[in-house]
Amino acid sequence: MQTRVLIADDHPLFRAAMYQALTDIVGTDILQAASLDEAIEQLNAHQDIELVFLDLSMPGNDGMSGLLELRSKFPDVMTVIVTAHEDPELVQRALLLGASGFIPKSASVERIADAVETVLDGEQWLPEELSFENVTQDANLTALSQSLSTLTPHQLKVLQMIADGLLNKQIAFELNISESTVKQHVSAILKKMGVINRTKAGIAYKHAMAVKEESIV
């Protein structure tokens, strides 16, 4: 039985290489997307997708926000981060937000095959040479990541807009909902995140999503 997977990356050459590598592993049932919006469209259209390979730097994906959004909207779909930079802090952040694995873009076909088999067996896959020895555990970030993972898709969207500086009235207009509904979402967000106001919620969200520029090439 074939496994349907989605390659979400904005580089055509890398998508082609990844497609070729996956063909012998999962068959030819492989979909592609060049942006986060396209990835979400594919996931909505093909609800039997089991695994997504997500590039952190493609259009619509700001740092870890794409991972968080996919995990919120499609919790049953496994997401593996694929990037050119092996930053232990970046990997740790991705795992906290629910990633099932982390594959360097330099990985061989054999390593990709091992990663896919491991993830489909329900386990996380990381490069063997990756070390977390010099990564400081941030208890606040861990707690924040856990709280963000409990947000519903609607709550996450509202939080993203709060972080972008939109007021309740503007959020209501953009989402075509009442302002009172927005206020209910904001109240739930603040409670889950353990912060006292929307400003702190927006700052905390940006902190959790941010990654170093050199880590997402």
FIKOLZA-1660 file (N, C-alpha, C; in steps of 0.1 Angstrom, whole numbers, plus 5000, padded with zeros to 4 digits):
% residues 217
   i   px   py   pz ch aa at
   1 5008 4988 5000  A  M  N
   1 5000 5000 5000  A  M CA
   1 5009 5013 5000  A  M  C
   2 5006 5022 4991  A  Q  N
   2 5014 5034 4990  A  Q CA
   2 5010 5044 5001  A  Q  C
   3 5020 5052 5004  A  T  N
   3 5018 5063 5014  A  T CA
   3 5018 5076 5006  A  T  C
   4 5007 5084 5008  A  R  N
   4 5007 5096 5001  A  R CA
   4 5014 5107 5009  A  R  C
   5 5024 5114 5003  A  V  N
   5 5032 5124 5010  A  V CA
   5 5031 5137 5002  A  V  C
   6 5035 5147 5009  A  L  N
   6 5035 5161 5003  A  L CA
   6 5048 5167 5005  A  L  C
   7 5054 5172 4994  A  I  N
   7 5067 5179 4995  A  I CA
   7 5064 5194 4994  A  I  C
   8 5066 5202 5005  A  A  N
   8 5063 5216 5005  A  A CA
   8 5076 5224 5005  A  A  C
   9 5080 5228 4993  A  D  N
   9 5093 5235 4992  A  D CA
   9 5092 5244 4980  A  D  C
  10 5098 5256 4980  A  D  N
  10 5096 5266 4969  A  D CA
  10 5108 5264 4959  A  D  C
  11 5117 5255 4961  A  H  N
  11 5128 5253 4951  A  H CA
  11 5124 5241 4942  A  H  C
  12 5121 5244 4929  A  P  N
  12 5118 5233 4920  A  P CA
  12 5128 5222 4919  A  P  C
  13 5141 5226 4919  A  L  N
  13 5151 5216 4917  A  L CA
  13 5152 5206 4930  A  L  C
  14 5150 5212 4941  A  F  N
  14 5150 5204 4953  A  F CA
  14 5137 5195 4954  A  F  C
  15 5126 5201 4950  A  R  N
  15 5114 5192 4950  A  R CA
  15 5115 5181 4940  A  R  C
  16 5122 5183 4929  A  A  N
  16 5124 5173 4919  A  A CA
  16 5133 5162 4924  A  A  C
  17 5144 5166 4931  A  A  N
  17 5153 5157 4937  A  A CA
  17 5146 5149 4949  A  A  C
  18 5138 5156 4957  A  M  N
  18 5131 5149 4967  A  M CA
  18 5121 5139 4962  A  M  C
  19 5114 5143 4951  A  Y  N
  19 5105 5134 4945  A  Y CA
  19 5111 5121 4940  A  Y  C
  20 5123 5123 4934  A  Q  N
  20 5130 5112 4929  A  Q CA
  20 5135 5103 4940  A  Q  C
  21 5139 5109 4951  A  A  N
  21 5144 5101 4962  A  A CA
  21 5132 5093 4969  A  A  C
  22 5120 5099 4969  A  L  N
  22 5109 5093 4976  A  L CA
  22 5102 5083 4967  A  L  C
  23 5104 5083 4954  A  T  N
  23 5097 5074 4945  A  T CA
  23 5099 5059 4949  A  T  C
  24 5111 5056 4952  A  D  N
  24 5115 5042 4955  A  D CA
  24 5110 5038 4969  A  D  C
  25 5107 5049 4977  A  I  N
  25 5104 5046 4991  A  I CA
  25 5089 5045 4993  A  I  C
  26 5081 5054 4988  A  V  N
  26 5067 5054 4990  A  V CA
  26 5059 5053 4978  A  V  C
  27 5065 5051 4966  A  G  N
  27 5058 5050 4954  A  G CA
  27 5057 5063 4947  A  G  C
  28 5047 5064 4938  A  T  N
  28 5046 5077 4930  A  T CA
  28 5035 5086 4935  A  T  C
  29 5029 5082 4947  A  D  N
  29 5018 5091 4952  A  D CA
  29 5023 5102 4960  A  D  C
  30 5030 5111 4953  A  I  N
  30 5037 5122 4959  A  I CA
  30 5032 5136 4954  A  I  C
  31 5027 5144 4962  A  L  N
  31 5022 5157 4959  A  L CA
  31 5032 5168 4962  A  L  C
  32 5030 5179 4955  A  Q  N
  32 5040 5190 4957  A  Q CA
  32 5033 5204 4960  A  Q  C
  33 5040 5212 4967  A  A  N
  33 5035 5226 4969  A  A CA
  33 5047 5235 4970  A  A  C
  34 5045 5248 4965  A  A  N
  34 5056 5257 4965  A  A CA
  34 5054 5268 4975  A  A  C
  35 5044 5268 4983  A  S  N
  35 5041 5278 4993  A  S CA
  35 5033 5271 5004  A  S  C
  36 5032 5278 5016  A  L  N
  36 5024 5273 5027  A  L CA
  36 5009 5272 5023  A  L  C
  37 5004 5282 5016  A  D  N
  37 4990 5282 5012  A  D CA
  37 4987 5270 5002  A  D  C
  38 4997 5267 4993  A  E  N
  38 4995 5256 4984  A  E CA
  38 4995 5243 4992  A  E  C
  39 5004 5242 5002  A  A  N
  39 5004 5230 5011  A  A CA
  39 4991 5228 5018  A  A  C
  40 4985 5239 5023  A  I  N
  40 4972 5237 5030  A  I CA
  40 4961 5233 5021  A  I  C
  41 4962 5239 5008  A  E  N
  41 4952 5235 4998  A  E CA
  41 4953 5220 4995  A  E  C
  42 4965 5215 4993  A  Q  N
  42 4967 5201 4990  A  Q CA
  42 4962 5192 5002  A  Q  C
  43 4965 5197 5014  A  L  N
  43 4961 5189 5026  A  L CA
  43 4945 5189 5027  A  L  C
  44 4939 5200 5024  A  N  N
  44 4924 5200 5024  A  N CA
  44 4918 5192 5013  A  N  C
  45 4925 5192 5002  A  A  N
  45 4920 5184 4990  A  A CA
  45 4923 5169 4991  A  A  C
  46 4933 5166 4998  A  H  N
  46 4937 5152 4999  A  H CA
  46 4939 5148 5013  A  H  C
  47 4928 5144 5019  A  Q  N
  47 4928 5141 5034  A  Q CA
  47 4935 5128 5037  A  Q  C
  48 4940 5121 5027  A  D  N
  48 4947 5108 5030  A  D CA
  48 4962 5111 5030  A  D  C
  49 4967 5123 5029  A  I  N
  49 4981 5126 5031  A  I CA
  49 4986 5123 5045  A  I  C
  50 4996 5115 5046  A  E  N
  50 5001 5110 5059  A  E CA
  50 5013 5118 5063  A  E  C
  51 5021 5123 5054  A  L  N
  51 5034 5129 5058  A  L CA
  51 5037 5141 5049  A  L  C
  52 5042 5152 5056  A  V  N
  52 5045 5164 5049  A  V CA
  52 5060 5167 5051  A  V  C
  53 5067 5170 5041  A  F  N
  53 5081 5175 5042  A  F CA
  53 5081 5190 5040  A  F  C
  54 5083 5197 5051  A  L  N
  54 5081 5212 5051  A  L CA
  54 5094 5220 5052  A  L  C
  55 5096 5228 5042  A  D  N
  55 5107 5238 5041  A  D CA
  55 5103 5250 5050  A  D  C
  56 5113 5254 5058  A  L  N
  56 5110 5265 5068  A  L CA
  56 5110 5279 5061  A  L  C
  57 5116 5280 5049  A  S  N
  57 5118 5293 5043  A  S CA
  57 5110 5296 5031  A  S  C
  58 5100 5288 5028  A  M  N
  58 5092 5290 5016  A  M CA
  58 5081 5301 5018  A  M  C
  59 5075 5307 5008  A  P  N
  59 5065 5318 5009  A  P CA
  59 5054 5314 5018  A  P  C
  60 5050 5323 5027  A  G  N
  60 5039 5321 5037  A  G CA
  60 5043 5314 5049  A  G  C
  61 5056 5310 5050  A  N  N
  61 5061 5303 5062  A  N CA
  61 5071 5312 5069  A  N  C
  62 5067 5318 5080  A  D  N
  62 5076 5327 5087  A  D CA
  62 5082 5320 5099  A  D  C
  63 5094 5315 5098  A  G  N
  63 5100 5308 5109  A  G CA
  63 5092 5295 5112  A  G  C
  64 5088 5293 5124  A  M  N
  64 5081 5281 5128  A  M CA
  64 5066 5282 5126  A  M  C
  65 5061 5293 5121  A  S  N
  65 5046 5295 5121  A  S CA
  65 5039 5285 5112  A  S  C
  66 5046 5281 5101  A  G  N
  66 5040 5271 5092  A  G CA
  66 5038 5258 5098  A  G  C
  67 5049 5253 5106  A  L  N
  67 5048 5241 5113  A  L CA
  67 5036 5241 5123  A  L  C
  68 5036 5252 5131  A  L  N
  68 5025 5253 5141  A  L CA
  68 5011 5253 5134  A  L  C
  69 5010 5260 5123  A  E  N
  69 4997 5260 5116  A  E CA
  69 4993 5246 5111  A  E  C
  70 5003 5239 5105  A  L  N
  70 4999 5226 5100  A  L CA
  70 4996 5217 5111  A  L  C
  71 5003 5217 5122  A  R  N
  71 5000 5209 5134  A  R CA
  71 4987 5212 5140  A  R  C
  72 4983 5225 5139  A  S  N
  72 4970 5229 5144  A  S CA
  72 4958 5224 5136  A  S  C
  73 4960 5226 5122  A  K  N
  73 4949 5223 5113  A  K CA
  73 4948 5208 5109  A  K  C
  74 4960 5202 5109  A  F  N
  74 4960 5188 5105  A  F CA
  74 4968 5179 5115  A  F  C
  75 4963 5178 5127  A  P  N
  75 4971 5171 5138  A  P CA
  75 4974 5157 5135  A  P  C
  76 4967 5150 5126  A  D  N
  76 4970 5136 5123  A  D CA
  76 4980 5134 5112  A  D  C
  77 4985 5145 5106  A  V  N
  77 4995 5145 5096  A  V CA
  77 5009 5147 5102  A  V  C
  78 5018 5138 5099  A  M  N
  78 5031 5139 5104  A  M CA
  78 5039 5150 5096  A  M  C
  79 5046 5158 5102  A  T  N
  79 5054 5169 5095  A  T CA
  79 5069 5168 5098  A  T  C
  80 5076 5167 5088  A  V  N
  80 5091 5166 5089  A  V CA
  80 5097 5178 5083  A  V  C
  81 5106 5185 5091  A  I  N
  81 5112 5197 5087  A  I CA
  81 5124 5193 5078  A  I  C
  82 5125 5200 5066  A  V  N
  82 5136 5198 5057  A  V CA
  82 5143 5212 5055  A  V  C
  83 5155 5213 5058  A  T  N
  83 5162 5226 5057  A  T CA
  83 5177 5223 5054  A  T  C
  84 5184 5234 5050  A  A  N
  84 5198 5232 5046  A  A CA
  84 5207 5234 5058  A  A  C
  85 5201 5239 5069  A  H  N
  85 5210 5242 5081  A  H CA
  85 5206 5234 5093  A  H  C
  86 5216 5227 5098  A  E  N
  86 5215 5218 5110  A  E CA
  86 5218 5225 5123  A  E  C
  87 5209 5234 5127  A  D  N
  87 5211 5241 5140  A  D CA
  87 5203 5234 5151  A  D  C
  88 5210 5229 5161  A  P  N
  88 5204 5221 5172  A  P CA
  88 5193 5229 5179  A  P  C
  89 5194 5242 5180  A  E  N
  89 5184 5250 5187  A  E CA
  89 5171 5250 5178  A  E  C
  90 5173 5251 5165  A  L  N
  90 5162 5251 5155  A  L CA
  90 5155 5238 5156  A  L  C
  91 5163 5227 5156  A  V  N
  91 5157 5214 5157  A  V CA
  91 5149 5212 5169  A  V  C
  92 5154 5216 5181  A  Q  N
  92 5148 5215 5193  A  Q CA
  92 5134 5222 5193  A  Q  C
  93 5135 5234 5188  A  R  N
  93 5122 5242 5187  A  R CA
  93 5112 5235 5178  A  R  C
  94 5116 5230 5167  A  A  N
  94 5107 5222 5158  A  A CA
  94 5101 5210 5165  A  A  C
  95 5109 5203 5173  A  L  N
  95 5104 5191 5180  A  L CA
  95 5093 5195 5191  A  L  C
  96 5096 5206 5197  A  L  N
  96 5087 5211 5208  A  L CA
  96 5073 5215 5202  A  L  C
  97 5074 5219 5189  A  L  N
  97 5061 5223 5183  A  L CA
  97 5055 5212 5175  A  L  C
  98 5060 5200 5176  A  G  N
  98 5053 5188 5171  A  G CA
  98 5059 5182 5158  A  G  C
  99 5071 5186 5154  A  A  N
  99 5077 5180 5142  A  A CA
  99 5080 5166 5145  A  A  C
 100 5078 5157 5135  A  S  N
 100 5081 5143 5136  A  S CA
 100 5096 5140 5132  A  S  C
 101 5103 5150 5127  A  G  N
 101 5117 5147 5123  A  G CA
 101 5123 5159 5117  A  G  C
 102 5136 5158 5114  A  F  N
 102 5143 5169 5108  A  F CA
 102 5154 5163 5099  A  F  C
 103 5152 5166 5086  A  I  N
 103 5161 5161 5076  A  I CA
 103 5169 5172 5069  A  I  C
 104 5182 5171 5069  A  P  N
 104 5191 5181 5062  A  P CA
 104 5189 5179 5047  A  P  C
 105 5189 5190 5040  A  K  N
 105 5187 5189 5025  A  K CA
 105 5199 5182 5019  A  K  C
 106 5210 5180 5026  A  S  N
 106 5221 5173 5020  A  S CA
 106 5220 5158 5022  A  S  C
 107 5210 5153 5028  A  A  N
 107 5208 5139 5032  A  A CA
 107 5208 5131 5019  A  A  C
 108 5214 5119 5020  A  S  N
 108 5214 5110 5009  A  S CA
 108 5201 5103 5008  A  S  C
 109 5198 5096 4997  A  V  N
 109 5186 5089 4994  A  V CA
 109 5184 5078 5005  A  V  C
 110 5195 5072 5009  A  E  N
 110 5194 5062 5020  A  E CA
 110 5190 5067 5033  A  E  C
 111 5195 5079 5036  A  R  N
 111 5191 5085 5049  A  R CA
 111 5176 5090 5049  A  R  C
 112 5172 5095 5037  A  I  N
 112 5158 5099 5036  A  I CA
 112 5149 5087 5037  A  I  C
 113 5153 5076 5031  A  A  N
 113 5145 5064 5033  A  A CA
 113 5144 5059 5047  A  A  C
 114 5155 5060 5054  A  D  N
 114 5155 5057 5069  A  D CA
 114 5146 5066 5076  A  D  C
 115 5147 5079 5073  A  A  N
 115 5139 5089 5080  A  A CA
 115 5124 5086 5078  A  A  C
 116 5120 5084 5065  A  V  N
 116 5106 5081 5062  A  V CA
 116 5101 5069 5069  A  V  C
 117 5108 5058 5069  A  E  N
 117 5104 5046 5075  A  E CA
 117 5103 5047 5090  A  E  C
 118 5112 5055 5096  A  T  N
 118 5112 5057 5111  A  T CA
 118 5100 5066 5115  A  T  C
 119 5097 5076 5107  A  V  N
 119 5086 5085 5110  A  V CA
 119 5072 5078 5108  A  V  C
 120 5071 5070 5098  A  L  N
 120 5059 5062 5095  A  L CA
 120 5057 5052 5105  A  L  C
 121 5067 5048 5112  A  D  N
 121 5066 5038 5123  A  D CA
 121 5062 5045 5137  A  D  C
 122 5061 5058 5136  A  G  N
 122 5056 5066 5148  A  G CA
 122 5067 5071 5156  A  G  C
 123 5079 5071 5151  A  E  N
 123 5091 5076 5159  A  E CA
 123 5097 5088 5153  A  E  C
 124 5104 5096 5161  A  Q  N
 124 5110 5108 5155  A  Q CA
 124 5124 5104 5149  A  Q  C
 125 5127 5111 5138  A  W  N
 125 5140 5109 5132  A  W CA
 125 5148 5121 5132  A  W  C
 126 5161 5120 5136  A  L  N
 126 5170 5131 5136  A  L CA
 126 5184 5126 5131  A  L  C
 127 5192 5135 5125  A  P  N
 127 5205 5131 5120  A  P CA
 127 5214 5126 5132  A  P  C
 128 5221 5115 5130  A  E  N
 128 5228 5109 5140  A  E CA
 128 5239 5118 5146  A  E  C
 129 5245 5127 5137  A  E  N
 129 5255 5135 5142  A  E CA
 129 5251 5148 5149  A  E  C
 130 5237 5150 5150  A  L  N
 130 5232 5161 5157  A  L CA
 130 5234 5160 5172  A  L  C
 131 5239 5171 5178  A  S  N
 131 5241 5171 5192  A  S CA
 131 5234 5183 5199  A  S  C
 132 5228 5180 5210  A  F  N
 132 5221 5190 5218  A  F CA
 132 5229 5194 5230  A  F  C
 133 5241 5190 5231  A  E  N
 133 5249 5193 5243  A  E CA
 133 5251 5207 5246  A  E  C
 134 5252 5216 5236  A  N  N
 134 5254 5230 5238  A  N CA
 134 5241 5238 5237  A  N  C
 135 5230 5231 5237  A  V  N
 135 5217 5238 5236  A  V CA
 135 5211 5240 5250  A  V  C
 136 5209 5252 5255  A  T  N
 136 5203 5254 5268  A  T CA
 136 5188 5252 5268  A  T  C
 137 5184 5244 5277  A  Q  N
 137 5170 5241 5279  A  Q CA
 137 5163 5254 5284  A  Q  C
 138 5153 5259 5277  A  D  N
 138 5145 5271 5281  A  D CA
 138 5132 5266 5286  A  D  C
 139 5130 5266 5299  A  A  N
 139 5117 5261 5304  A  A CA
 139 5105 5269 5300  A  A  C
 140 5108 5282 5299  A  N  N
 140 5097 5291 5295  A  N CA
 140 5093 5289 5281  A  N  C
 141 5103 5287 5272  A  L  N
 141 5100 5284 5258  A  L CA
 141 5093 5270 5256  A  L  C
 142 5097 5261 5264  A  T  N
 142 5091 5248 5264  A  T CA
 142 5076 5249 5268  A  T  C
 143 5073 5256 5278  A  A  N
 143 5060 5257 5283  A  A CA
 143 5051 5265 5273  A  A  C
 144 5058 5275 5267  A  L  N
 144 5051 5283 5257  A  L CA
 144 5047 5275 5244  A  L  C
 145 5057 5267 5240  A  S  N
 145 5055 5258 5228  A  S CA
 145 5043 5249 5231  A  S  C
 146 5043 5243 5243  A  Q  N
 146 5032 5234 5247  A  Q CA
 146 5019 5241 5247  A  Q  C
 147 5018 5253 5252  A  S  N
 147 5006 5260 5252  A  S CA
 147 5001 5264 5238  A  S  C
 148 5010 5268 5229  A  L  N
 148 5007 5271 5216  A  L CA
 148 5001 5259 5208  A  L  C
 149 5006 5248 5211  A  S  N
 149 5001 5236 5205  A  S CA
 149 4987 5232 5209  A  S  C
 150 4982 5238 5219  A  T  N
 150 4968 5236 5223  A  T CA
 150 4958 5245 5217  A  T  C
 151 4963 5255 5210  A  L  N
 151 4953 5265 5204  A  L CA
 151 4946 5258 5192  A  L  C
 152 4933 5262 5191  A  T  N
 152 4926 5257 5179  A  T CA
 152 4930 5265 5167  A  T  C
 153 4927 5261 5155  A  P  N
 153 4931 5268 5143  A  P CA
 153 4926 5283 5143  A  P  C
 154 4913 5285 5148  A  H  N
 154 4908 5298 5148  A  H CA
 154 4916 5307 5158  A  H  C
 155 4919 5301 5170  A  Q  N
 155 4926 5308 5180  A  Q CA
 155 4940 5312 5175  A  Q  C
 156 4946 5303 5168  A  L  N
 156 4960 5305 5162  A  L CA
 156 4959 5316 5152  A  L  C
 157 4949 5317 5144  A  K  N
 157 4948 5327 5134  A  K CA
 157 4947 5341 5141  A  K  C
 158 4938 5341 5151  A  V  N
 158 4936 5354 5158  A  V CA
 158 4949 5358 5165  A  V  C
 159 4957 5349 5171  A  L  N
 159 4970 5352 5177  A  L CA
 159 4980 5357 5167  A  L  C
 160 4980 5351 5155  A  Q  N
 160 4989 5356 5144  A  Q CA
 160 4986 5371 5141  A  Q  C
 161 4973 5374 5140  A  M  N
 161 4969 5387 5137  A  M CA
 161 4972 5397 5148  A  M  C
 162 4971 5392 5161  A  I  N
 162 4974 5401 5172  A  I CA
 162 4989 5404 5171  A  I  C
 163 4997 5394 5168  A  A  N
 163 5012 5396 5167  A  A CA
 163 5015 5405 5156  A  A  C
 164 5007 5406 5146  A  D  N
 164 5009 5415 5135  A  D CA
 164 5004 5429 5138  A  D  C
 165 4998 5431 5150  A  G  N
 165 4994 5444 5154  A  G CA
 165 4979 5448 5151  A  G  C
 166 4971 5439 5147  A  L  N
 166 4957 5442 5143  A  L CA
 166 4949 5443 5156  A  L  C
 167 4939 5452 5156  A  L  N
 167 4930 5454 5167  A  L CA
 167 4918 5444 5165  A  L  C
 168 4910 5442 5176  A  N  N
 168 4899 5433 5175  A  N CA
 168 4890 5436 5164  A  N  C
 169 4887 5449 5162  A  K  N
 169 4878 5453 5151  A  K CA
 169 4883 5449 5137  A  K  C
 170 4896 5450 5136  A  Q  N
 170 4903 5447 5123  A  Q CA
 170 4903 5432 5121  A  Q  C
 171 4905 5424 5132  A  I  N
 171 4905 5410 5131  A  I CA
 171 4891 5405 5128  A  I  C
 172 4881 5411 5134  A  A  N
 172 4867 5407 5131  A  A CA
 172 4864 5409 5116  A  A  C
 173 4869 5420 5111  A  F  N
 173 4866 5423 5096  A  F CA
 173 4873 5413 5087  A  F  C
 174 4886 5410 5090  A  E  N
 174 4894 5401 5082  A  E CA
 174 4889 5387 5082  A  E  C
 175 4884 5383 5094  A  L  N
 175 4879 5369 5095  A  L CA
 175 4864 5368 5093  A  L  C
 176 4857 5379 5091  A  N  N
 176 4843 5379 5089  A  N CA
 176 4835 5373 5101  A  N  C
 177 4839 5377 5113  A  I  N
 177 4833 5372 5125  A  I CA
 177 4830 5385 5133  A  I  C
 178 4821 5383 5144  A  S  N
 178 4818 5394 5152  A  S CA
 178 4830 5398 5161  A  S  C
 179 4830 5410 5166  A  E  N
 179 4840 5415 5175  A  E CA
 179 4839 5407 5188  A  E  C
 180 4827 5404 5192  A  S  N
 180 4826 5396 5205  A  S CA
 180 4832 5382 5204  A  S  C
 181 4831 5376 5192  A  T  N
 181 4837 5363 5190  A  T CA
 181 4852 5365 5190  A  T  C
 182 4858 5375 5185  A  V  N
 182 4872 5378 5186  A  V CA
 182 4876 5379 5200  A  V  C
 183 4868 5386 5208  A  K  N
 183 4872 5388 5222  A  K CA
 183 4872 5375 5230  A  K  C
 184 4862 5366 5226  A  Q  N
 184 4862 5353 5232  A  Q CA
 184 4875 5345 5229  A  Q  C
 185 4879 5346 5216  A  H  N
 185 4891 5339 5212  A  H CA
 185 4903 5345 5219  A  H  C
 186 4904 5358 5220  A  V  N
 186 4915 5364 5227  A  V CA
 186 4916 5360 5242  A  V  C
 187 4904 5359 5248  A  S  N
 187 4903 5355 5262  A  S CA
 187 4909 5341 5264  A  S  C
 188 4905 5332 5255  A  A  N
 188 4909 5318 5255  A  A CA
 188 4924 5317 5253  A  A  C
 189 4929 5325 5243  A  I  N
 189 4943 5325 5240  A  I CA
 189 4952 5330 5252  A  I  C
 190 4948 5341 5259  A  L  N
 190 4955 5346 5270  A  L CA
 190 4955 5335 5281  A  L  C
 191 4944 5328 5283  A  K  N
 191 4943 5318 5294  A  K CA
 191 4953 5307 5291  A  K  C
 192 4952 5302 5279  A  K  N
 192 4961 5291 5275  A  K CA
 192 4976 5294 5275  A  K  C
 193 4979 5307 5272  A  M  N
 193 4993 5311 5271  A  M CA
 193 4998 5316 5285  A  M  C
 194 4989 5318 5294  A  G  N
 194 4993 5323 5307  A  G CA
 194 4998 5337 5307  A  G  C
 195 4993 5346 5299  A  V  N
 195 4997 5360 5298  A  V CA
 195 4986 5369 5302  A  V  C
 196 4989 5381 5305  A  I  N
 196 4978 5390 5310  A  I CA
 196 4972 5399 5300  A  I  C
 197 4978 5401 5288  A  N  N
 197 4972 5409 5278  A  N CA
 197 4976 5405 5264  A  N  C
 198 4970 5411 5254  A  R  N
 198 4972 5407 5240  A  R CA
 198 4986 5411 5236  A  R  C
 199 4991 5422 5241  A  T  N
 199 5005 5426 5237  A  T CA
 199 5015 5416 5241  A  T  C
 200 5014 5411 5253  A  K  N
 200 5023 5400 5258  A  K CA
 200 5021 5387 5250  A  K  C
 201 5009 5385 5246  A  A  N
 201 5006 5373 5238  A  A CA
 201 5013 5374 5224  A  A  C
 202 5012 5385 5218  A  G  N
 202 5018 5388 5205  A  G CA
 202 5034 5386 5206  A  G  C
 203 5039 5392 5216  A  I  N
 203 5054 5392 5218  A  I CA
 203 5059 5377 5220  A  I  C
 204 5051 5370 5229  A  A  N
 204 5055 5356 5232  A  A CA
 204 5054 5347 5219  A  A  C
 205 5044 5350 5211  A  Y  N
 205 5042 5342 5199  A  Y CA
 205 5054 5345 5189  A  Y  C
 206 5058 5357 5187  A  K  N
 206 5069 5360 5179  A  K CA
 206 5082 5354 5184  A  K  C
 207 5083 5354 5197  A  H  N
 207 5095 5348 5203  A  H CA
 207 5096 5333 5200  A  H  C
 208 5085 5326 5201  A  A  N
 208 5084 5312 5198  A  A CA
 208 5086 5309 5184  A  A  C
 209 5082 5317 5175  A  M  N
 209 5083 5315 5160  A  M CA
 209 5096 5318 5154  A  M  C
 210 5103 5327 5161  A  A  N
 210 5115 5333 5155  A  A CA
 210 5126 5323 5154  A  A  C
 211 5134 5323 5143  A  V  N
 211 5146 5315 5141  A  V CA
 211 5156 5324 5135  A  V  C
 212 5169 5321 5137  A  K  N
 212 5180 5329 5131  A  K CA
 212 5179 5328 5116  A  K  C
 213 5182 5339 5110  A  E  N
 213 5181 5340 5095  A  E CA
 213 5190 5329 5089  A  E  C
 214 5202 5327 5094  A  E  N
 214 5211 5317 5088  A  E CA
 214 5206 5303 5090  A  E  C
 215 5196 5301 5098  A  S  N
 215 5191 5287 5101  A  S CA
 215 5180 5283 5091  A  S  C
 216 5175 5292 5083  A  I  N
 216 5164 5288 5074  A  I CA
 216 5168 5289 5059  A  I  C
 217 5180 5289 5056  A  V  N
 217 5184 5290 5042  A  V CA
 217 5181 5277 5035  A  V  C
% end
